[in-house]
């Protein structure tokens, strides 16, 4: 059931909430949208869209571009979103490490966490090279074919992992994508055994990623950090060197989140 049909069966105040969040979601999916576009996408009258947008502008959550008469979200929405993080300090703790990793490798570094049955990028430091990537802060990506998704699932509890994967769509993005849950769970065992996750051109052509988890005080994986390489700059012989850099960064971030026994160290000594 879509928001519009749901709104039609609700009291007016509830319908207004549904319309408000529908507009926020639509603006988040496609920045700088016009009233006609929003009206068509949300099946709402233009006058209603206009009225709601004006209220959201007054509250500071939406801005209007003077030159194009299009609407977009403001940083106030981002500020609100950061407060929803389980660990609001996570990005601040990670960003200097991520910059260092980007400087040392010359490649793109991502920080991501779980949202529903996907990951969401919390922070990104771009490569010093010209490399267009799908990602941006706030964008979602799949669990089954990203290094961050794999490490979040590999170190998760079996119960929570089962719950999350029930909602995951094992879409075959590329020929190399693991598109079967049973095969994916075998991959997670390998990820945990080796101490890092890999994306072997499973999500984007010609891009490989290596990632590790970040842990909280209860040794739960609360985020993942990865480095992405275009295939022509990826050297398998340097993989362990890259993993060591990621592990060192994760160890410090995890410690600052209260983790006292870093799981990746324990697993490294057991192999």
ABEGO torsion letter per residue (X at the ends): XBAAAAAAABBAAAAAAAAAAAAAAAAAABBGBBAAAAAAAAGBBAAAAAAAAAAAAAAGABBBBAAAGBBBBBAAAAAAAAAABABAAAAAAAAAAAAAAAAAAGBBBBBBBBBEABBBBABBBBBABBBBBABBBGBBBBAAABAAAAAAAAABBAAAAAAAAAABBBBBABAABBABAAAAAAAAAAAAAAGBBBBBGAABBGBBBBBBBBBBAAGBBABBBBBBBBAAABBAAAAAAAAAAAAAAAAAAAAAAGBABBAAAAAAAAX
